[in-house]
Amino acid sequence: MIDQLMILAESGTLASEGVPPAAVGIGVLVILMALLGVTWLTGGAHHRSLDKKSGHTSDSDH
């Protein structure tokens, strides 16, 4: 009985390959880069770099 269960488990793992690890890694990388981009856009560093290029500072706006 146990040997038949082992054979069934082995054939089941071969039949259902699942998602390849490379696809999971690339997907995680894309998600993390998207989160980094959102963080960069909503953070103050992006706006400070734009202020330096245009010559405006937060003190001169007042």
C-alpha positions as CSV (number, residue, x, y, z in Angstrom):
1,M,0.0,0.0,0.0
2,I,2.8,2.5,0.9
3,D,4.7,1.6,-2.2
4,Q,1.7,2.4,-4.4
5,L,1.2,5.7,-2.6
6,M,4.9,6.6,-3.3
7,I,4.5,5.7,-7.0
8,L,1.3,7.8,-7.2
9,A,3.0,10.8,-5.5
10,E,6.0,10.6,-7.9
11,S,3.8,10.4,-10.9
12,G,1.8,13.4,-9.6
13,T,4.8,15.6,-9.1
14,L,6.0,14.8,-12.7
15,A,2.6,15.5,-14.2
16,S,2.1,18.9,-12.5
17,E,5.3,20.8,-13.2
18,G,4.0,24.1,-11.7
19,V,5.6,27.5,-12.2
20,P,9.3,27.4,-13.0
21,P,11.6,29.0,-10.4
22,A,13.0,31.4,-13.0
23,A,9.6,32.9,-13.7
24,V,9.0,33.4,-10.0
25,G,12.3,35.1,-9.6
26,I,11.7,37.4,-12.5
27,G,8.2,38.2,-11.3
28,V,9.5,39.1,-7.8
29,L,12.1,41.3,-9.4
30,V,9.5,43.1,-11.4
31,I,7.3,43.7,-8.4
32,L,10.1,45.0,-6.3
33,M,11.3,47.3,-9.0
34,A,7.8,48.7,-9.4
35,L,7.6,49.3,-5.6
36,L,10.9,51.0,-5.8
37,G,9.7,53.2,-8.6
38,V,6.5,54.2,-6.7
39,T,8.6,54.9,-3.6
40,W,11.0,57.1,-5.6
41,L,8.2,59.0,-7.2
42,T,6.3,59.7,-4.0
43,G,9.4,60.4,-1.9
44,G,10.9,63.8,-1.6
45,A,14.2,63.1,-3.3
46,H,12.6,63.2,-6.8
47,H,11.0,66.6,-6.1
48,R,14.2,68.0,-4.7
49,S,16.1,67.0,-7.8
50,L,13.5,68.7,-9.9
51,D,13.8,71.9,-7.8
52,K,17.6,72.0,-8.2
53,K,17.2,71.8,-12.0
54,S,14.7,74.6,-12.2
55,G,16.4,76.8,-9.7
56,H,13.5,76.9,-7.2
57,T,14.0,76.1,-3.6
58,S,11.4,75.6,-0.9
59,D,12.5,78.9,0.8
60,S,12.1,81.0,-2.4
61,D,8.4,79.9,-2.8
62,H,7.4,81.8,0.4
